Amino acid sequence: MNIKKHLKISCLFILFLAGMSNAFAQNTQFYVSPSGTNSNDGSKEKPWKTLEFAKKQARFFDGNVNINLFDGTYTLNKTLELNYQDSNVTYKAVDGDKPIISGGVKVKNWRKGKNGIWHAKVPRGIKGRHLYVNGNRAVRARTANADGWERIANRPDPCGSVSCRDDENTPNGFKIPKDFPKLSNIEDVEMVNIMRWKMYRGKLQKIEDGIAYVNQKYWDLAKIGPFAILNNDNHKAVNWLENAIEFLDEDGEWYLDKKSRTLYYKPMKGEELNKAEVVISNVEKIIDADGLENVAFEGITFAYANWNQPSTPLGYVSIQSGAVLADPDYQSIEDAFEGLVDIPGNVHFKNSRNIVMKGNTFQHLGGTALNFDTNNQNVNIFSNAFNDISGSAIAIGNLQDHHIVPEKISREIIIDNNSIENVGVEYWDVCAIKCSYVKDAAIVNNSINGSSAGGITLGWGWGRYDVDNFDFWKDGSDKAYNHDTVAGGVLVAHNKITNVTTKLGDTAAIYNLGASPGTKWYANYIENVAHPEARFCSAYSHGIYIDNGSRGIEIQDNVVIGSSHEPYLANGSHDYNVRGEAYYYKSDAGEYPKWIEEKAGVKSEIKDLRHREEIEKLLPESLPVDAKFHVVEKGVAIGKKITAVGSTANSRASFTTDGKTETYWRGEGKEGELILDLGKTSDVYYVNSAFGYIQPKTKEEVYFRHGYEFEYFTSTDGENWTTYGEGKKVSTLAINQQYGEDQKPVEARYVKLKVYSSGEHQLGVLRFKVVDQQPVYGGRKFGPQ
């Protein structure tokens, strides 16, 4: 990595931080209090009442503004939205005060009913998925398990690494046990399905003749493979059901009847509801920021926010780590990757610069607590506390930013000295800290204790988006990109990670997918990677796990004590990583340097924000890098001659192979050809293209999934052409791959893509890729090597 470049950026960031630290001595000061009034002048003696009003008043002042929050709860009835007009502002707790910004609604006037169940009315429009009594999360009424349930759908064959969509033979029904109670509000009931490392939640639609039918939109998503709902045996179909008054039979359970606006709760022993603080979640995003610059939040508690998508017909279908399928129109997992979204942040940022989150508390939240989505730069998340989170504590990056233009990469993110406990409470497949596509992040001195699945997860794509498509070429998953993803340069050091994978497995305390050149995992202390307890899940978990396509990672001086399976696992990736000293123990601890444990986790002596150069001084010299460290370029057409035939092009044919995601080839009319000259006769292993165009303003890829009639051809002389692969076909997917017979190579110098018709769309080709070398297929090795 370029240390001079880092130094320049970080010094600018430190100057901003220094300005923030001195803000109270020189900046415009305003004050807010829940007991204030918006007709006041915003002074310390006469504070305003609402954050929304304070935000708008701050826009009238040039320079830096401090909005100081007195003690108390600031209850929001809608999201606090911030944009570029709200830059240069610090939101800070008054010294000694502990203000709470709440997305919840307090519930009062409880009455006792039958069977020890109390009830109360909630305001109109409340759709909360979460209830908290005296600061403790209550359990939404549920069955103990789902013994006796059986899926009636056939399991398509094959149904492994390919899609399980078979709409004719896979009805959306489940046989119910004979003793299952009659339900009063069937449409409220949610089914929970666990498959290996995945957790799904979908709503029931109806029950007829002993068959429970789930919502069709959820079912269409849940069928998309691999390893989806149809992969489990029929009798391993359901884990439990929840959200019915008929399930409310245990102390601490609750149910909301939305039609009557009645909330039911069965108190725990000793709870007096009319003396208790009872809060139901309401607002989904407490803060939604887009385009901010030079903004800080310090000493504030964010609590009681909702996330309601799992209560909609789409349900919750996550393929891994909170990556959610949300468009049932996709027919395969490989296409559906283009529509994946993350669980949104209850505090959410995008397109922002110079942001500080310091000394805040995030608790009792229904989504991801803190999400820095796409295009954020120079962010410091320092000394915050996270507890009782439905999803992840922190998520950085966007699942669609794998090849984003360089100026919009989320980068220079520091996650430092944070305490994270009890995450993945509702969505068991998530991890504590997630970085998908991010450049030059540092994750240091964090303490993670208690996660339903992983601790720190990096990367995305299983190698599908990389040039060489390292591990998955045989299943048609290559995305046809001709240059590397943006991910890399991530430092993971001195973290203490304990008691993870308590619910779901096939993950790790520290986990990676895809290429991440320049990434270092150094001196992390890991203890008790638990044996997962959920039924029907993958039983194995690991301390350190470099999964499919991982490469470019230096791993040194990490300690793993107590792992349900191999403390270190390299799956389809080991030849591309460098490992130094390692101290891995499956059960009891052996010998390891005690300084690793002593330096790991949150440290009280770390009191001030740190920049990356300061952190990197803690590291030893880089490990040696062997010849296989770099990503091997396979099938790259950049620089090869490519021409367009049969249509007048208004952008060059080479734009489909230039390695830039902001360019593409578009022809006029509905038909046309692209011809690629490989320069010499080569073995062509497969050909791949993506149809669509680039949005001019956002530079986003727009795929045409349906309607293209196309065919591939090969030639040795450029004059005599032979049909390649499957011949002429009509596209149903965004990524259209073709293979030779039995995936054997075909000798060719020229490869042609002929589009006979682009259907309802204008002719456009995002990417055209020919693989002229045999792809590597990764193996699996266990244990240190």
N, C-alpha and C positions, 0 to 999 in steps of 0.2 A: 504494500500500500504506500501511497505517496504521503510521507510524514509532513513535508512542507505544506502540501495542500491542506492536510488536516489541521496543521498549526494555524494557518491563515483563517480558516473558517471558525475554528474553536476560539481563537483570540477575539474575533468579532463577537462571538456568542458570549464570551466572558465579560466583555465590555457591557453588553446588554444586561447580563445578570448583575454586574456590579451596580449598574444604574438602578435596577430593581431593589437591591438591598438598601440603597440610600434614598429610596423613593419618598419615604415619609418625611424626610428633611426638606425636600425641595419641590414636591409635586402638589398639584391641586388635590385637596382632600374632601371627600364626601363620606357621609355616614348613613347607615341603614339599620333599622331595628324593627322587629315584628310589632313593637308597641308604638312605632312612629306613625307619621301621617305624611302623605304625599303633598300636602299643602305647606309643609315645613320648608326650610331653606337648605336642608341636607347637611347642616353643621353637626358637630358632635353633640351640642345641646339640643338641637331640634332636627333629629334624623328623619329621613324619608322612611316609608314603610316597605315598599316593594323593590325587588331587584330590577324588574322590568322598567319601572319609572327611573331608577338610578341610572340604568344603562342608557336610556334615551337622553337624560340630562347631560351625561358625560360626553355625548357627541358634540355638544356645543363648545367644548373647550379644546384648545390646541395644547400640544405637549402631553406629558404623562399625567394620568389621573389615577388616584387611589380610591377605590370604593371599599370602605371599612365596614365590616359586618359585626354588629353587637350580638351578644348571646341570644339564643332562641331558635325557633323553627320557622323557616321561610317556606311555607307550603305553596307549591305551584299548581295551578289548574291547567297550565299549558307549558310547553317547552320554552326555556329561555334561549332564544335564537340570537346568535352573534355573527356578525359579518365584518367586512373590512372597515366599516364605520366605527366599529367597537374596538379597534386596535389601540395599543399604547395605554392599556388599563391593567391595574393590579386589583384583584379581588382578594381581600385579606381579612382574617379574623382580627378584631381588636385584641390587643395583648391580654391573655388570660381568659378570653371568651372562647366558646365552642359552638359557633353557629352551625345549624343543620339546614341544608337545602333539601326539601322532601318532595318526592313525587307521589306521595301517598295521601290517603284521606283517613282521618280518625273516625272510628265508629263508636257511637255511644248509645245510651238508652236501651240496654239489653234487657230481655225478658226471658224468664225460665219457662221451658216447655217440657215435653214428655221425654222420658229416658235420659234425663240429665242433660239434654241438648238445649242451649240457649239460642235466641234469635234476635236480630236487630235489622232495621232498615238501612239501606245505603242510598246515596244520592243517585239520581238518574245518570245513565251513561257509564257507570263504573263497570269495568271489565276485568278487574284485577285477577291475576293468577296467583297472587301471593298474599298471605295474611301473617301479621306479626303481633304477638301478644307479649307485652313488656319486653320488647326487643328480641324475642325469640321467634324464629320461623315456625309456623304451625304446619301441619301435614294436611294437604288436600285429601279429602275422604277417598279411600282406595281399598281395593281388595288386598288380602295378604299376598296372593299370587294368582295365577290363572290356570291352576290344575284342571284338566279336563277339556280345555279349549283345543280345537283342532282346525287348522286351515284347510279349506275344501279345494283350493286351487291345486292343479297339477304343477309339478316342478319341471319347467322346460329343460330339455337336454340338448346341448350342454348349458350349464348355468353357472359358470365359474368366472373366468376373466372377460366374459362378454355379457351383453345385455340380457336381462331376464324378461324383457317385454314380450309377452305373448297374450295379447288382449282376448283372443278367442278362447283360450284354454285356462285362463287365470282369473276367474271371477273373484270379486272382492269380499268374499264371505268367510265366516268362521263358525264352526259348530260350537254351540255353547253347552256347558254341563247342565244336567237335568235340574239341579238344585239352584241354578242361577236365579236371583230375584227378578221380579218384574220391575222395570224401571219407569219412573214417572217422566223424566226428561232425558230421553235417549240421546237427543242431539247434543247434550252437554258432555256426554261421557267420552273419555279419552282412553285409547288403548296404547299401551307401552310395549314396544317390540325391541328386543336386543339381539343383535347378530354380531358375533365376534367382537370387533372394536367399535361397533356402531350402536346408537340408540335412536329409535324413531318414536314419535308420538303422533297419533292420528285419531280423528273424531269418528264416532259411530254415526251412521246415517239412519238405520232402521234395524229392527229385529222382526223376522218373519219365519214361522215354521221351524223354530229352533236354530235359525241361522242369523248371526249378527253381521250386518254389512257395514263396512267402513266407507267414509266419504270417497268418492271416485277420484277426485283430484289428488288426495293423499295417496290412494292406492297406485295411481299411475306413476307418482314419484317413487313410492316405496318399491316398486318392481324393477326400477332401473338398477342394473348390476354394475360391477360385480359384487358378490357377497352381500346381496340385498335380502329382502324379506323372504324371497322364494328359495334361498339357499338353505335355510334351516329346515330340518325335518318338520313334517306337518304338525306333529304333536308338540314341537318346540316353537310354536308360533307366537305365543303371547306371554309376557312376563307378569303384568298385572293391569287392572283397569282402575280409573280414578275419576272423581268429580261427579258423584251421584249422591243424593241424600240417603239412598239405600245402603251406601257403603260406610256411612258415618256411624261407627260403632266403637271407636277407640277414643280415649281421652287425648286431647290435643289435635283432633281432626276437625276440619271445617268444610263447608260447602256453600257456594253462592248460587241462589236461584235468580238468574238475571231477569226472568219474566216478572217475577213479583218483587224484585229488588230486595230480597230477603237473604241475609247472611246467617248461617247456622254454625254453631261452634260448641264442641263438648269440652268444657274446661278441664285442665289438668288439676290434680289434687292441690288445693290451697289457693287456686286462682279465683279472685273475685272480680268478675268482668266489669261491674260498674265502678270499680276502683282501679282497674287496669288501663294501660294505654294499649288500645287495639288499633292497628293501622292496616288498611288494605291498599295494595299498590294501584296506581292509576296512570300517571304520566309516564310515557315510555322513555323519552329522552329528557333528562333534566337540563342538560346543556347540549345544544347542537350548533357547532361553530364551523363556519366556512369562510376562509379567506382572512383569518386573523393574523396580525403581526404584533410582536412585543406585548404579550399578555401573560399574566401569571395568576395562579390560584394558590393561596397559602392558608393552611390552618382551618379548612372548611370540611364539614362532613356532608357527603352526598349519600342519600338513603331513600329507600322505599319506592324505587322506580319499577315499572312494569315492562314486559315485552310480550305482546299478545299474538304474534303470528302463529304459534303452536295451537292457539284456540280457534284459528280460522280453518276453512276447508283444506288449506295446504298442509297443515300440521307442521311437524318438525321432522325433516328427513335430512340428516347430516351424514355425509360420506366419511368424514373424519374431522375431529377437532373443531366442531362447530361450523364447518363449511356446508352450507345449507342449499339443498335443491329447492327451487321455488318456481320452476316453469315446467308444468306437466307436458308441454308440447314436445320436449326433447324425447327422442326415442332410444338413445343409448347413453351410457355413462360418458363416453368420449366426447360426444357433442354436448352433453349436459355440463361438462366442465366449463364451457364458455358462459354458462349462466349461473355459476355458483356465487353465493354471497355469504359473508360472515354474519354471525350474530351481531347485531348493531350494539354500539356502546351506549350505556345509559348516560355517559358523558362522552361526547362524540366530536372529533375534529377531522377536518380535511382541508387541503389547500392552505395550510397555515405555516407560519414561520416564527421562530424564536418564542417558543411556548415553554413555560415552567409550571410544573405541578409539584408543589413542595409542601410536605407536612400535612397533607390532607388525609381524610378517612373515607373509604368507600365501603359501605356495608348495607346488607339487606337489599340487594339489587337483583333484578330479574333477567338481565341480559348479560352482555360483557360489561364489566364495570367501566373501563377506560379504553377507548378505541381511537387510535390515530390512524385513520383510514388512508386514502390515497394522497400523495403529494404534500407531505409534511416534512419540514426540514428544520434542524436545530431545535430539538425538543429535549428537555431534561425532566425526567420523572424521578423525583428524589424524596426519599424518606417518607413515603406514604404508607398507610396501612389499609389492607384489603381483607375483608372477612364476610363470610356468608353471601357468596355470589352464585347466582344460578348458572352462569357461564364462566368465561375466563376472567381473570383479574385484569390483564393488560393484553391488548391485541394491537399489532403494528403492521401496516401494509394492507394491500388489497389483493384478493385472489386473481384479479384480472390485470394486475400490473406487471406481469412477468416480463414483458418487453416494452414497457412504457418508455416514452421519449426521455432522454437523460435528464432534462431540466425538471421533470415531474416525478422523479424517483423519491420515495420517502427515504430520508437519509439523515445521518448525524443525529441518531436517537440514543439517548443515554438513559438506561433504566438502572438506578443506583440506590442501594441501601433501603429497599422497600421490604415490608413485612407482609406476607401473603398467607392467609389461612382459610381453609374450608371453602374451596372453590369447586365448581362443577356440581353444585348441590342439586340442581334440577336436570341439567343436561350432562349426563355422566361421561360423554365422550370427549369433553373439552380438556384443555391443559391450563395451567396457571398463567404462563406467559407465552404468547404466540406471536412470532414474526414470520410472515409469509414472504412477500417480496420487499426486501428492505436492504439498503446499502449502508455499510459502515455504522452499525449499531454497536453499543456496548451494554452488556447485561452483567452487572457486577455487584457483589456483596448484597444480594437479595436472600432473604430467608423464606422458603416455601415449605409450609407444613400442612399437609392435608389436601389432597386433590383426588377427585374420583378417577381421573385418568393420569395424564402426564404432568411433568413439571415445566420444562422449557421445551418448546417445539419450534423448529426453524424450517424454513423452506416450504416448497409445495411442488406437486406435479409428478412425483415418482420418476422424474427424468423425462417425462413426456414432452416438455417444452424445451429441452436442451437439444443442441445441434445433433448429437450422436444418438439421441433417444436411447439411452444406455441400456435399459433393462426391459423394455416393453414393445419392441418393434414387432414381435410376432402376433400381438393381439390387435393390431390396427390402431394403435393409440398415438403414434407420432403426430405431432401438431404441425409439422412442416416448417418450423422456424429454421432460418439459416444463420442465426447468431445466438450468442449465449443470453441467458436471462440476466436480469439486473441484480440478482441476489449475490451477496458476498461481503467480505470484510466484517463479519460479525464476531465480536469478542464476548465469550461466555466464561467468566472467571470469578473465583472466590465466592460462588453461591453455595448456600447450604440448603439441600433439598431432602426433606424427610417425609415419610408416610404418604407416598403417592401410589397411584394405580390401585386405590382401595376398592373400586367398583369394576372398572373395565381394564382389559389388558391389550396386548399387542402394541404397546407403546413403552415409554421409558421416562426416567427422570430428566434426561436430556436426549432429544430426538431430532433427526434431520431427514428431509427429503430433497432430492435434486442437488445440482451443483451449487457450491457456495465458495468460490475461490477466495483465498485470503482469510478464511474464518479460523478462529482459534478457540479451543475449549481447554482451559487451563485451571488447574488447582481447585476444582469443585469438590465439595464433600457431600456424598449421597448416602443416605441410610434408610433402610426399610422400604424397598420397592416391593409392595405387598403382593400377595397372591390375590387376584381379583375375586370378588365374592358374588357378582351378578350371575344369575342363571343364563346359560346359552352364550356366554361371552368367551373370548379367547382367554385361556387360563394362564398365559405366560406374559411376563413383563421383564424389563431389563433396566439396568442402571444407565448405560449409554448404548444408544441404538442408532447406527447410521444406516438408514433404510434406502430403498431403491433409488439409484441414480446419484447418491451422495458422493461428492468428491471435492477436493480442494480444502479439506479440513485438517488442521493440525491438532492433535489430541495429546495432552501431556499432564502428568502429575495429578490425575483425578483419583479419588477414593470412592469405592462402592462397597458398602457393607450391608449384606442382607438383601438379596434379590431373589424373587420367586423363581426366576430362571437365569439364563446366562447373564452375568453382570455386564458383559460387553457383547453386542451382536452387530455384525456387519452383514447385511442382507443385500446382495447384488451391488456392492459398493466398495469392498475392502481394497481392491487394487488401486483405488484413486484417492486414498487418504494416507496421512503420515501419522504414526503413533510413536510417542516417546515412552517415558516411564509410566507405569500403570499399577494401581493397587486395587485389585478387584476380588471380592470375596462373596461367595454365594450365601454363606450363613455367618458364622462367627468371624470376627475381624482377625486378620493376621497382622503382620508388621507393615506399618506405613509411617511416613514422616508426620509427626504430630503438628507441625506448622500448618499443614494443609487444613486441618480441622480448625485450628486456632484462628486462621485468617478468614475463614468462610462465614458468610451470612452477614446480617445487619450488625453494624458496629456503632456504638454510641459515640466513639471518638470521631467518626466521620460526621462533621457538623455542617459542612458547607458544600455547595455544588462543586462537582469536579468536571473538568473537561477531559477529553479523550487522551490527550498527550500525558496528562498527569496519571491517568489510569494505566496507560501502556508502559510507564516506567516501572510498574509492578511486575512486568513480565520478564522472563528470561529471553535470551536471543531466540530468534525463530528456529524451529526445527528444520533439518535439511529436507529439501523437496526432491523427490525422485522423478524419473522421467515420465511416469504415468500420472503425475499430479494434475496436469492440465486437461481440459476437456478436449477429446479427440474430435476433429472435424470430419464428419462422414457425410457424403452426399451433398456437400455444399456446392451450390451452383453460382455463387458470387464470382464475378469475373469471367464466367463462361459466356459465350456468345448466345444470345437469345433474340429471336425475331417474332414479330406478330404478322400473321397472314390472314387475309380474308375479311379484314375489318379495318377501318380507319381508326387508329388509336389516338386518343387525346392525352395519354400518358404513356411513357415508354414501357416496352415489354420487360425491360430489365428491372423495372420496379417490383416485379413479383419475386425477384431473386436477389435483391440488393442488400438483404439483411436488415432493412429498416422497416419498422412496423408502421411508420407514418406514410408510407408510399404503397402504391398498388398499380396494377394495369387495368385500365378500363377501355373497352372498345365501344364503338358506336353500333347500334343495332342489337340484334339478338344472337348473333353467331360469330365465331371467329376461331383462330388457332394460335397457339404458342409453340414454337419449336426451339428446343434447347440443344446446343452443340456441346458435347462433353469434351471435345478436343481430340479424343482418340476413342477407339473401340474399348468398351469397358463392360464389366459384369453389372447389369442393372438388377438390383434386388427388389426394389419396389418404388412406386411412384405415388405422389401424394399432392393434393391441391386443396385450397380453401377458396370458396367463392364469396364475394362480397365487395365492400368498399370501406374507405376510411372517412369518418366524420371530419370535415375540414376544421372545425373549431376545437373539438375535444381530442382529436386524433385517436378516437376509439375505433376498434374494429367492429364492423357490422356484418354479420354473416347472413348469407342467403342459404337457408337450410334445405329448401324444397324447390323443385321445378327445373333444375338444370339437366339437360340431356347432353351427355358428354361421353368421350371415349379416349383412351390412350393408345398410342402407336409407338413402335420402335423401328429403327432403320440403321443399317451400317453405312449407307452411302447417301442418305438424304433424299433419295428418289423412290426407292422401293420400301413400302411401309407394311408392317405386320401388326395386327391387333395385339395389344398387350393385356394380360390379366383377364378380367372378367368381360371385356368387350364393352359394347354400348350399354349405358344404364342411365337411369334418372335419379338424381340426387335426392336423398332423404336426410342427409347429415351435412353438417357444416364442413367436416373434415372427410374428404373423399379419397380413400386409399385404394390402390389396386396392387395385386401381387401376381407374380408369375405362377405357373403351374407348380403346385406343391412347394411354393415359396423358393423355387430354384432360380438362379440368375439367368438372365437373357443377355446375350451379347449384343451391344448396340453402341453407336456413337451419337445418334440423334434420338431424342424422345419428344413426342408431340402430344399436346393436349388439344383436342378438337371439341369445341362446344357447338352442338347442333342448334341448341335453343337455350336461352336463359329464362324461359318461362315468363312470368310476370315482371321479372327484374331486368334492369339494364345489365349488359354484359360487364362483369367485373371479376378479376382474379386477385385475391389478396396474396396468396403464396403458391409457388410451384416448386416442388422439390423432387429431386431424383437421388436415390441412394445407390451409389455405384461401388460400395464396399460392403462386405458382409458385416452386419451389425453385431455388436458385442452383446451377449446375453449374460448378465451377472449371475454368479453362483452365490452360495451361502456358506459362510464359515462361522463357527461358534468359538467364543473365547478369545483371549488375547493371542496375537500372532507376532 
